[in-house]
Amino acid sequence: MTVKITRKSMRTSLLVGLLAASSLLSGCAFLLVGGAVAGGAMVAIDRRSSGTQIDDQTIEVKAGPRLRELLGDRGHVNVTSYNRLVLLSGEVPTDADKAAVEQGIARLDNVRSIVNELAVATASSLTSRSNDALLTSKAKATLVDAGDISANAFKLVTERGTVYLMGRVTEREATRAADLIRTIKGVQKVVRVVEIITDAELAELQPGSVPKSAAGGNR
């Protein structure tokens, strides 16, 4: 399954120094599987620019206070950003809350797209969330074990047994990852929240590649 993405114009303010702050916020659960905060090596192989990685972390950090303003202690909302595309997942009490959260998060600096997968339902139990975390770990391990796909190209989020795939990937990579994760016991559904790139674009993103513009300038 591939969800429809709603576009929002991107604002270009670069905010730095907030990477460590995410652990201080309790109102929003941040799932950083395959993310870029594990050190320089991870940053080097990430398919986002370093500036975009910082923007994604900043969006997630700033989402916490915004959610508390909108919902207080009602609901259970996760905000996950990849390449400034934001996935909203979890549960809220009403349709009005669902719309309000989308509008509020969309106003954060640098958010360019919103995928609203919030369910209007009672907040999930701790047992359910623990099971989701376990499925995320199994899904990540499955991609690593496959050997024919770049696990670090994906950011994974699981809600109520549904695994969401995020990343800048080719159609082959997205299809292969979804097929692998569907085989995991307990996975109810796989939803692709990915940006599809071509094989040529992927080649330019590989370490050591020379951008076309740079290559042309050396002639």
C-alpha positions as CSV (number, residue, x, y, z in Angstrom):
1,M,0.0,0.0,0.0
2,T,1.2,3.5,-0.8
3,V,-0.3,6.5,0.9
4,K,-1.2,9.8,-0.8
5,I,1.1,12.7,0.2
6,T,-0.2,16.2,0.7
7,R,2.3,18.8,-0.4
8,K,3.2,21.9,1.6
9,S,5.7,24.6,0.5
10,M,9.0,24.2,2.2
11,R,10.5,27.1,4.2
12,T,14.3,27.2,4.4
13,S,15.3,28.1,7.9
14,L,18.1,25.9,9.2
15,L,17.9,25.1,12.9
16,V,20.9,23.5,14.7
17,G,21.9,22.2,18.1
18,L,18.6,20.4,18.9
19,L,19.6,16.8,18.2
20,A,20.1,15.9,21.8
21,A,16.8,17.5,23.0
22,S,14.5,14.8,21.7
23,S,15.1,12.6,24.7
24,L,13.8,15.4,27.0
25,L,10.3,15.4,25.4
26,S,7.7,13.0,26.8
27,G,4.7,14.0,24.8
28,C,5.7,12.4,21.5
29,A,7.4,9.1,20.8
30,F,10.2,9.5,18.3
31,L,11.2,6.3,16.3
32,L,14.6,6.8,14.8
33,V,15.3,3.3,13.3
34,G,17.8,3.7,10.6
35,G,18.2,7.4,11.3
36,A,21.2,9.7,11.3
37,V,22.0,10.3,14.9
38,A,24.3,7.3,15.5
39,G,27.5,9.2,14.5
40,G,29.5,10.3,11.5
41,A,29.4,6.9,9.7
42,M,25.6,6.9,9.7
43,V,25.5,10.5,8.4
44,A,27.9,9.6,5.6
45,I,25.6,6.8,4.2
46,D,22.3,8.6,4.8
47,R,20.5,9.6,1.6
48,R,19.6,13.0,3.0
49,S,21.9,15.9,3.2
50,S,23.3,16.7,6.7
51,G,21.1,19.9,6.7
52,T,18.0,17.9,6.0
53,Q,18.9,15.4,8.7
54,I,19.1,18.3,11.2
55,D,15.8,19.7,9.9
56,D,14.1,16.3,10.4
57,Q,15.4,16.0,14.0
58,T,14.3,19.6,14.7
59,I,10.8,19.0,13.4
60,E,10.4,16.0,15.7
61,V,11.8,17.9,18.7
62,K,9.5,20.9,18.1
63,A,6.5,18.6,17.6
64,G,6.4,17.7,21.3
65,P,5.4,21.1,22.6
66,R,3.0,21.6,19.7
67,L,1.2,18.4,20.5
68,R,0.9,19.3,24.2
69,E,-0.7,22.6,23.1
70,L,-3.1,20.8,20.9
71,L,-4.0,17.7,22.9
72,G,-2.7,18.1,26.4
73,D,-2.6,14.5,27.8
74,R,-5.3,13.2,25.4
75,G,-4.3,10.8,22.7
76,H,-1.1,9.1,21.7
77,V,0.6,10.7,18.7
78,N,4.0,9.9,17.0
79,V,5.6,12.4,14.7
80,T,8.3,11.0,12.4
81,S,10.1,13.1,9.8
82,Y,12.2,11.9,6.9
83,N,13.4,14.4,4.2
84,R,11.0,16.9,5.7
85,L,8.1,14.5,4.9
86,V,6.2,14.0,8.2
87,L,4.2,10.9,9.2
88,L,1.6,11.3,11.9
89,S,0.7,8.0,13.5
90,G,-1.1,6.9,16.7
91,E,-4.5,7.6,18.1
92,V,-6.6,10.7,18.9
93,P,-10.1,11.0,20.4
94,T,-11.9,12.8,17.6
95,D,-11.8,13.7,13.9
96,A,-11.4,17.3,15.0
97,D,-8.3,16.4,16.9
98,K,-6.9,14.6,13.9
99,A,-7.4,17.6,11.7
100,A,-6.0,20.0,14.4
101,V,-2.8,17.9,14.8
102,E,-2.2,17.9,11.1
103,Q,-2.7,21.6,10.8
104,G,-0.5,22.3,13.8
105,I,2.4,20.1,12.7
106,A,2.2,21.4,9.2
107,R,3.0,24.9,10.5
108,L,6.3,23.9,11.9
109,D,9.3,25.2,10.0
110,N,10.6,23.1,7.1
111,V,7.7,20.7,7.0
112,R,6.9,20.2,3.3
113,S,4.5,17.2,3.3
114,I,2.2,15.5,5.8
115,V,0.9,12.0,5.8
116,N,-1.8,11.7,8.4
117,E,-2.3,8.1,9.5
118,L,-3.8,9.0,12.9
119,A,-6.7,6.7,14.0
120,V,-9.7,8.1,15.8
121,A,-9.7,5.6,18.6
122,T,-8.7,5.0,22.2
123,A,-5.0,5.3,22.8
124,S,-3.1,2.1,22.4
125,S,-2.0,0.1,25.4
126,L,1.5,-0.2,26.6
127,T,1.4,-3.9,25.6
128,S,0.4,-2.9,22.1
129,R,3.2,-0.3,21.9
130,S,5.8,-2.8,23.2
131,N,4.7,-5.3,20.5
132,D,5.0,-2.5,17.9
133,A,8.5,-1.8,19.0
134,L,9.4,-5.5,18.8
135,L,8.0,-5.6,15.2
136,T,10.1,-2.6,14.2
137,S,13.2,-4.3,15.5
138,K,12.3,-7.5,13.7
139,A,11.6,-5.6,10.5
140,K,14.9,-3.8,10.7
141,A,16.8,-7.1,11.3
142,T,15.0,-8.7,8.4
143,L,16.2,-6.0,6.0
144,V,19.7,-6.3,7.3
145,D,19.7,-10.1,7.0
146,A,18.4,-10.0,3.4
147,G,21.7,-8.8,2.2
148,D,20.4,-7.5,-1.1
149,I,18.9,-4.2,0.2
150,S,20.2,-1.2,2.1
151,A,18.5,-1.4,5.5
152,N,19.8,2.1,6.4
153,A,17.9,3.6,3.4
154,F,14.7,3.0,5.4
155,K,13.2,4.5,8.5
156,L,10.6,2.2,10.1
157,V,7.6,3.0,12.2
158,T,5.1,0.5,13.5
159,E,1.6,1.3,14.9
160,R,-1.0,-1.3,15.9
161,G,0.8,-3.9,13.8
162,T,1.1,-1.7,10.7
163,V,4.7,-1.1,9.5
164,Y,5.3,2.2,7.7
165,L,8.3,2.4,5.4
166,M,9.9,5.8,5.0
167,G,13.0,6.8,2.9
168,R,14.4,7.9,-0.5
169,V,14.5,4.6,-2.3
170,T,14.0,3.1,-5.8
171,E,10.8,1.2,-6.7
172,R,12.8,-2.1,-6.5
173,E,14.0,-1.3,-3.0
174,A,10.6,-0.2,-1.8
175,T,8.9,-3.4,-3.2
176,R,11.6,-5.7,-1.9
177,A,11.4,-4.2,1.6
178,A,7.7,-4.4,1.8
179,D,7.7,-8.0,0.6
180,L,10.3,-9.0,3.2
181,I,8.5,-7.3,6.1
182,R,5.1,-8.8,5.2
183,T,6.6,-12.2,6.0
184,I,7.1,-11.3,9.7
185,K,4.6,-12.9,12.1
186,G,2.4,-10.2,13.7
187,V,2.7,-7.6,10.9
188,Q,-0.8,-6.7,9.8
189,K,0.0,-4.4,6.9
190,V,2.9,-2.6,5.3
191,V,2.4,1.0,4.1
192,R,4.9,2.7,1.9
193,V,5.5,6.4,2.8
194,V,8.5,6.6,0.6
195,E,9.9,9.0,-2.0
196,I,10.7,7.0,-5.2
197,I,14.0,7.9,-6.9
198,T,15.5,6.5,-10.1
199,D,18.5,4.2,-10.3
200,A,20.4,7.1,-11.8
201,E,19.5,9.3,-8.8
202,L,20.6,6.5,-6.5
203,A,24.0,6.3,-8.2
204,E,24.6,10.0,-7.6
205,L,23.8,9.5,-3.9
206,Q,26.3,6.7,-3.4
207,P,29.5,7.6,-1.5
208,G,32.3,8.8,-3.8
209,S,29.9,9.7,-6.7
210,V,30.5,12.9,-8.5
211,P,27.3,15.1,-9.1
212,K,26.6,15.8,-12.8
213,S,26.9,19.5,-12.2
214,A,30.4,19.1,-10.7
215,A,31.4,16.8,-13.5
216,G,30.3,19.2,-16.1
217,G,32.2,22.1,-14.4
218,N,35.5,20.2,-14.7
219,R,35.4,19.9,-18.5
